[in-house]
């Protein structure tokens, strides 16, 4: 079982999508990429706000996710009524373990 034991909830992954209309205008939306993936969402500690040489001062949380999840900067993780913007992704040194996704909590619009 291993690392999966720390996953205590599920969330949905959304990826930004951009479209150009017939008159040249653009619109943006988020499309569901992965529904109901297992994860753990925690508050970010000072050490967890760093990804390589980058420090994300605005980071408010960390989402621990399966190593197989295709997640990248700009994606959104949605958990119930909470929305988190992905700032960066850290893959721990232990291969095939998990991903640590550095996120900022956002206000849901609409």
N, C-alpha and C positions, 0 to 999 in steps of 0.2 A: 504494500500500500504506500508506504513512504510519505512523500511530501503531500499527497492528496489528503492526508489527515488534517492538514492545517486549513484546507478550503472549507469554510463554514457557511457559505451562501452561494447564490448564483446571480449573474448579471448579464446584460445584453451589450454587445459591441456594435457600434455604428461607425461608418466611414463616410467622410464628406464626399459629396458628388456635386459636380458643376455641369450645368447645361446652358447652351446658347439658344436663345429663341430665334424665330424667323426674322425679327427686326434687329438682331445683333445684341440684344440685351442678354445678360447672364443671370442665372438664378442658382442658388446653392441650397442643398438640403443634405440630410444625413440618411443613409440607407442602412438597414439592418444587415450586418455582416455575419454575426454569430449570435444566436439566441441561447440564453440560459446556460452560459459556460460557468463551471465551478471556479470559485475564487475566494479570496479573503481581502477585505478592505480595512485598512488601518490608517491611523493618523501618521504623518511623516515625521520622523525624528530628524535632527540636523544632519546626521550621517547619511540618511536615506535620501536627502535632497540632492545628492551629488550623483551624476552619471558621467563617468570618465573625468574629464577636466571641466565639465559644466556643472554649475551650481544653480539649482532652480529655487530661488528665494520664494517664489510664489506657490511652490508646491505645498499642498495641504494634506495629501494622502499618498498611500502606496496600495496598489492592487496587486496581490500575488495571484498569478494565473498559470495555467499549464504551459509548459515550454512549447507545445505544439500550436498555441494560439497565434494567429497572424495579427499582430497589433503594432501600430506605429504612431508616431507623433501626429497630432491633429485628429485622431480618432476620439470618439466619446464612449465612455463606459456608463451605462445607465443601470441604476439599482433602485427599483421602486420609483419614487419621485425625485431621487438624487441624480445629478448629472455631473460627471467628472471628465474634464478635458485631458487627454494624454499629452504630457510634456516631453517625456522620454521613456526609454525602455532599457532596463539593465538586465543582462543575463548573467546570473552567478557563475562562478568558476566551475562549479560542479555541473558537468554536462548533463543534459536531459533531466534537469531537476525542475525548475520553474522560471518564470520571468517576473521581475519586479518592475511594475509599471508606475512611474512617477506621474501623479495627477494633480490637477487643481479643481476643486469643487466649484461648479458654476451655478448660476441661477437659471432655472428652466424658464424659457420664454414661451409665451402663448398661453 
